[in-house]
Amino acid sequence: MPIMSTGNYLLNYIGENSTFQTPYYVYHRETTEPTVLIEAGIHGDEIAGVLAVDWLVPKIRVLAGTLILFPRMNILACQKETRFINVDLNKIFPGKEKGEPYELDLAWQIFNLVGREKVQYLLTLHESKSLHDPTEPETYGQTIVYGVKPQPACLIDWIEKVNRLAQNEQEIFRPYYYPIETSSTETLVSTYHLKGGFCVETWRGFCLPRLIELQKNVIFSFFDMVNLQYHLY
């Protein structure tokens, strides 16, 4: 059962009473749209997004819309700061109910969470070891990755807004079409017909505090783009 916490959000759990019991936070006002899910920690060694969402949890108040914050999608991998425990959670969606290893069951529960909460927009926060090079596949750093065609209409305006906050050329984000059929984002977009679903990839060449700030910049500019109204304490 959800537990009211601080009067600002509902505290819920994925995988209650399991080894991977994981909290997520739902902020809701009378106007339910847009419904936005920000998730991090699908890879346990990518901690900038986790820390950015952790920072946001106690500080944000939603004034119009619904926001779901999910800081640690794979909490066991996050605890060990390793990419995954058994299999890569990002490549096994939609998972399997009560599947083994546990990542299959976890993917299934996240998959159903998105449908249950009627999510419209999804951001999954990642980090990459390689700065993006258009001539080299699988170089993701400083990209916003999408997996559908045509390119989502909101993407270019959103990236332009983010890039106004860049401090140098290496911080510039670029759109990158790179579909992965069983990834969490692409599976959720195609199944639930989301209005937008994106993977945010920051480059690990920056120091951790700057990585966290870059993740925050992307999140807040996305809120503005989809008209999620909020206040920060």
PyMOL commands that set and color helices and strands:
alter all, ss='L'
color gray80, all
select helices_A, chain A and resi 47-56+75-80+89-91+102-116+155-163+169-171+184-192+208-226
alter helices_A, ss='H'
color red, helices_A
select strands_A, chain A and resi 3-5+9-14+22-28+35-40+60-64+66-70+121-128+143-146+174-177+196-203+229-232
alter strands_A, ss='S'
color yellow, strands_A
deselect
rebuild
show_as cartoon
